[in-house]
Amino acid sequence: MTEGPKKVAVIGCGMVGVMTARYLQRAGHSVTLVDPREPGEGASFGNAGCFNPSSVVPIAGPDTFKQVPGYLTDPLGPLSIRWRYALPILPWLIRYGLAGTPGRIAAQADALHALLAPSLEALMPVVADAGARHLVRRDGILIVYRTARSVESDARNWAIRRAHGIEWEDLDEAALHDFDPNLSLDVKFGKYVPGNGHTVNPGALVKAIAASVHAAGGVLVRAVARDFRFAGNRLEAVVTDAGEVAAEVAVIAAGAHSKPLAAAAGDRVPLETERGYHVVIADPAVQPRVPTTDSEAKMVATPMEMGVRVAGTVELAGLELPPDWRRADILRKRIGGLYPALAEGAAHGNVTRWMGHRPSLPDSLPVLGRSRRSPDVIHAFGHQHVGMTAAPFTAVVVAELVSGRPSPIDLAPYRPSRF
Ligand SMILES: Cc1cc2nc3c(=O)[nH]c(=O)nc-3n(C[C@H](O)[C@H](O)[C@H](O)COP(=O)(O)OP(=O)(O)OC[C@H]3O[C@@H](n4cnc5c(N)ncnc54)[C@H](O)[C@@H]3O)c2cc1C
């Protein structure tokens, strides 16, 4: 049975938090957003901006343990572990490796697909409402390869995509360079995925949605959420460093910082962060036609309104250690191998660098659903590499739960107790 309007506190103003706030309002609930920062200043600020329903392939695969040593010993490689963090991250890494068995991958891909497939359909009404249509493009993405061997080594991932109904166009060398004449001639194979989209400014998109939450009566409280106050198993308030926020329901959407809040709601989850970096080349000599993934360098070059954003790399170093800007400089060095005309601008031009915290569970799935401690605390965090894409439908699910309706998808794969 549908329940009446509720007073909901949404903790975290990233893409997941603001989308959730907006869907809650659309369902008739009143919303207070709690965040010490401006909306869209966390991971949702600096990502590659892609809305990729095609990203159904879990991060850990059967070859993960074989590939990791090679990545770690390559100074320009896509993965690094800070030695000071090697021991703390070990239990997560073991779980991560064990998540990559064929049976588990198949189940994770199904669960990713359930969240990602409706992404753009759930996103666009909110974007239109926020007057932010100009920030979203729906013209697909490109994935490129240099050798037939690397195409072959990715075949398993394309089979997973095919099994989930993802459509793409294979481009041979001529068609690829016709599609984007600025690509390096070393790049010989392409796959164009027309169903994906991207934002030309992820931070601005989150801020625009947050402004629409405010315009619809939502309140933003500048505070760090620390705990919950319960009466029995019912929520009464979110406890923050600036006092209490009275709420009948709380949603934990604090991204990579959600672990202590989840524990306060009775759930111990192995949330870690896969730190990522970007560089933005302002005034670029050329722009990619669409977001273009270099499958060998494992980085994405996205055409954005502030320039070309080159994003990627995974660094396992927790939440506290300072950025290692050499990781961003790898992106700067490698972009000329994808777009030769960008090499000069990347080396000597107007370039900004950024580091952000992807919120990641070892099995590539978020934590989504009610907490163990109380039905009034709902988890919505841990969207790892696909949080921009997964946020809109996560928001739909949370709004349904808060309204007392059944979830539109089976929530068992995302339950906090699965670890
Ligand atoms: C380099 C890179 C590239 C990426 N590219 C893509 C992409 O192309 N497509 C895609 O779908 N995904 C991408 N991602 C992943 C995506 O950015 C994240 O999954 C997503 O932004 C997570 O959103 P979020 O709202 O959960 O977290 P965040 O955006 O990090 O927001 C969390 C918010 O919670 C607040 N907060 C933290 N602790 C508290 C507290 N105690 N109380 C109150 N507030 C708190 C923070 O201040 C922050 O505002 C990429 C990530 C990186 C790093």
The ligand as an SDF file (V2000), in Angstrom:
LIG
                    3D

 53 58  0  0  0  0  0  0  0  0999 V2000
   37.9670    9.6130  -12.9630 C   0  0  0  0  0  0  0  0  0  0  0  0
   36.5310    9.1540  -12.8500 C   0  0  0  0  0  0  0  0  0  0  0  0
   35.7670    8.9740  -13.9890 C   0  0  0  0  0  0  0  0  0  0  0  0
   34.4410    8.5410  -13.8990 C   0  0  0  0  0  0  0  0  0  0  0  0
   33.6780    8.4610  -15.0240 N   0  0  0  0  0  0  0  0  0  0  0  0
   32.3730    8.0950  -14.9340 C   0  0  0  0  0  0  0  0  0  0  0  0
   31.5450    8.0830  -16.0920 C   0  0  0  0  0  0  0  0  0  0  0  0
   31.9590    8.4630  -17.1910 O   0  0  0  0  0  0  0  0  0  0  0  0
   30.2530    7.6380  -15.9580 N   0  0  0  0  0  0  0  0  0  0  0  0
   29.7560    7.2290  -14.7570 C   0  0  0  0  0  0  0  0  0  0  0  0
   28.6000    6.7900  -14.7130 O   0  0  0  0  0  0  0  0  0  0  0  0
   30.4990    7.2790  -13.6270 N   0  0  0  0  0  0  0  0  0  0  0  0
   31.7980    7.7170  -13.6850 C   0  0  0  0  0  0  0  0  0  0  0  0
   32.5690    7.7770  -12.5570 N   0  0  0  0  0  0  0  0  0  0  0  0
   31.9770    7.3500  -11.2860 C   0  0  0  0  0  0  0  0  0  0  0  0
   31.0960    8.4370  -10.6740 C   0  0  0  0  0  0  0  0  0  0  0  0
   31.7710    9.6890  -10.7000 O   0  0  0  0  0  0  0  0  0  0  0  0
   30.7300    8.0950   -9.2350 C   0  0  0  0  0  0  0  0  0  0  0  0
   30.2870    6.7560   -9.1460 O   0  0  0  0  0  0  0  0  0  0  0  0
   29.6060    9.0030   -8.7610 C   0  0  0  0  0  0  0  0  0  0  0  0
   29.9550   10.3500   -8.9660 O   0  0  0  0  0  0  0  0  0  0  0  0
   29.2850    8.7520   -7.2970 C   0  0  0  0  0  0  0  0  0  0  0  0
   28.2650    9.6660   -6.9500 O   0  0  0  0  0  0  0  0  0  0  0  0
   27.8180    9.8240   -5.4400 P   0  0  0  0  0  0  0  0  0  0  0  0
   26.7130   10.8060   -5.4090 O   0  0  0  0  0  0  0  0  0  0  0  0
   27.5950    8.4770   -4.8370 O   0  0  0  0  0  0  0  0  0  0  0  0
   29.1400   10.3820   -4.6780 O   0  0  0  0  0  0  0  0  0  0  0  0
   29.7910   11.8440   -4.6600 P   0  0  0  0  0  0  0  0  0  0  0  0
   29.6220   12.5670   -5.9250 O   0  0  0  0  0  0  0  0  0  0  0  0
   31.1930   11.6510   -4.1640 O   0  0  0  0  0  0  0  0  0  0  0  0
   28.9450   12.6270   -3.5680 O   0  0  0  0  0  0  0  0  0  0  0  0
   28.9840   12.2740   -2.2120 C   0  0  0  0  0  0  0  0  0  0  0  0
   28.6340   13.5220   -1.4130 C   0  0  0  0  0  0  0  0  0  0  0  0
   28.4900   13.1540   -0.0550 O   0  0  0  0  0  0  0  0  0  0  0  0
   29.0360   14.1820    0.7480 C   0  0  0  0  0  0  0  0  0  0  0  0
   29.3560   13.6070    2.0490 N   0  0  0  0  0  0  0  0  0  0  0  0
   30.3620   12.7730    2.3620 C   0  0  0  0  0  0  0  0  0  0  0  0
   30.3130   12.4290    3.6590 N   0  0  0  0  0  0  0  0  0  0  0  0
   29.2380   13.0780    4.1730 C   0  0  0  0  0  0  0  0  0  0  0  0
   28.6570   13.1310    5.4640 C   0  0  0  0  0  0  0  0  0  0  0  0
   29.1480   12.4220    6.4920 N   0  0  0  0  0  0  0  0  0  0  0  0
   27.5670   13.9150    5.6450 N   0  0  0  0  0  0  0  0  0  0  0  0
   27.0370   14.6130    4.6250 C   0  0  0  0  0  0  0  0  0  0  0  0
   27.5430   14.5850    3.3740 N   0  0  0  0  0  0  0  0  0  0  0  0
   28.6260   13.8330    3.1630 C   0  0  0  0  0  0  0  0  0  0  0  0
   30.2260   14.6710   -0.0470 C   0  0  0  0  0  0  0  0  0  0  0  0
   30.6060   15.9840    0.3540 O   0  0  0  0  0  0  0  0  0  0  0  0
   29.7090   14.5950   -1.4730 C   0  0  0  0  0  0  0  0  0  0  0  0
   29.1280   15.8120   -1.8770 O   0  0  0  0  0  0  0  0  0  0  0  0
   33.8920    8.2210  -12.6250 C   0  0  0  0  0  0  0  0  0  0  0  0
   34.6600    8.4380  -11.4720 C   0  0  0  0  0  0  0  0  0  0  0  0
   35.9550    8.9180  -11.5750 C   0  0  0  0  0  0  0  0  0  0  0  0
   36.7390    9.1700  -10.3080 C   0  0  0  0  0  0  0  0  0  0  0  0
  1  2  1  0
  2  3  1  0
  2 52  2  0
  3  4  2  0
  4  5  1  0
  4 50  1  0
  5  6  2  0
  6  7  1  0
  6 13  1  0
  7  8  2  0
  7  9  1  0
  9 10  1  0
 10 11  2  0
 10 12  1  0
 12 13  2  0
 13 14  1  0
 14 15  1  0
 14 50  1  0
 15 16  1  0
 16 17  1  0
 16 18  1  0
 18 19  1  0
 18 20  1  0
 20 21  1  0
 20 22  1  0
 22 23  1  0
 23 24  1  0
 24 25  2  0
 24 26  1  0
 24 27  1  0
 27 28  1  0
 28 29  2  0
 28 30  1  0
 28 31  1  0
 31 32  1  0
 32 33  1  0
 33 34  1  0
 33 48  1  0
 34 35  1  0
 35 36  1  0
 35 46  1  0
 36 37  1  0
 36 45  1  0
 37 38  2  0
 38 39  1  0
 39 40  1  0
 39 45  2  0
 40 41  1  0
 40 42  2  0
 42 43  1  0
 43 44  2  0
 44 45  1  0
 46 47  1  0
 46 48  1  0
 48 49  1  0
 50 51  2  0
 51 52  1  0
 52 53  1  0
M  END
$$$$
